[in-house]
Amino acid sequence: MQSALKAAPSSGSEDYWTLVKRQFPLADGLIYLNAANVCPSSRPVLDRHQEFLRDFHADPSFQNRLKYDTIEESLRGKLARMLDAAADEIAITRNTSEGANIIVNGIDLKAGDEIIITTHNHPSSADSWKVRAKRHGLVVKEAPTPIPAASSQQLFDSIEKLITPRTRLMAITHVTSTTGNRYPAAELGQLARKHNIWYHLDGAQTFGAFDVSVKKAGCDSFAGSAHKWFMGPLESGVLYIKESRIAQVWPSIVTAKWSDTLKGARKFEVFGQRDNPRLAAFEAGVDFIQMIGMPAVEARLEQLVTRLKDNLAAIPQVHMKTSRDWKLSGGVIKFQIKGRATADVYNTLYTKHRVALAQTASGESEGLRFSPHVYNSMEEMDQAAAIVRKLV
């Protein structure tokens, strides 16, 4: 299958993306639009995981498991190249939440120090800071999140105006999972450097969706998960910490094989026994997505999202909560149907029409969330919108 993908003429061809779709074991008739939560893994990822899982349990000896040291370092190097980082700046974690919490609990802060987040940060980068603030007397300041954003400047200004001489860190979600606002990562990086503020970027909705460069973003740390847009195995993630910042972070977990002499960010991934075969699957995930090429992945996602947004916006009863401007958004599309209960439409879309999606049941972000990815077709974008039109 991969050889067929390599031989495809162009990533601009629908035939090429049909071949990509065939690499995934999605059920026939299912329109899967929930990449912002969990993506299916490709067949190469599943096959490699199963191969190494069988091998592990056939011979769990120390000798047989030595090969995972090599696999882990190979994976680390590939993740570093993917993110435009150095291998020593990469820790292999279990998800974005773990990476975020390593930063939350690892940095020395004192009572009165200020942390800037947004009202739409994921709980792993919002509630975790609030818990630490309660313990240590920190001040968490939340930038209001517009629905949808009118401009990148609006998002930038909402952060900048909260900065004071006591600001020590800002933790920003690159693209929000709630309504799909895309924060101006590079501009915020410049702002952080200007004020000597630690800048953590939550890449849960961009790792595997965008061609991310942590250098261009100017962040001090970045966390992502393999199970979302990256289309890799569950319980696999990446944490980048800038080389000059690594010594400023205490490890959250210390157990056997931990040492203060571990090189670079490796000191943040000593969790005890982990699912070693998952490392092999994670590496297969890097190989698969890089075979397509991140620029091609990002361009295809823009095509799919633009088509689906345009289709939905053409329905009078649909209220869009995500900007239709690609530069202000990402793969997340949030909308409401006027006069219909969100939960009812959510359940109907799946049970009667086999459209898998997410919902926010109440609050300012209430609505239905579509998030397509490269395993979807343009035809499915049209079908999903046509089904919504029937339900209004």
Secondary structure, 3 states (H helix, E strand, C coil): CHHHHHHCCCCCCHHHHHHHHCCCCCCCCCEECECCCCCCCCHHHHHHHHHHHHHHHHCCCHHHHCHHHHHHHHHHHHHHHHHCCCHHHEEEECCHHHHHHHHHHHECCCCCCEEEEECCCCHHHCHHHHHHHHHHCCEEEEECCCCCCCCHHHHHHHHHCCCCCCEEEEEEECECCCCCCECCHHHHHHHHHHHCCEEEEECCCCECCECCCHHHHCCCEEEEECCCCCCCCCCCEEEEECHHHHHHECCCCCCCCCCCCCCHHHHHCCCCCCCHHHHHHHHHHHHHHHHHCHHHHHHHHHHHHHHHHHHHHCCCCEEECCCCCHHHCCCCEEEEECCCCHHHHHHHHHHCCCEECEEECCCCCCEEEEECCCCCCHHHHHHHHHHHHHHC
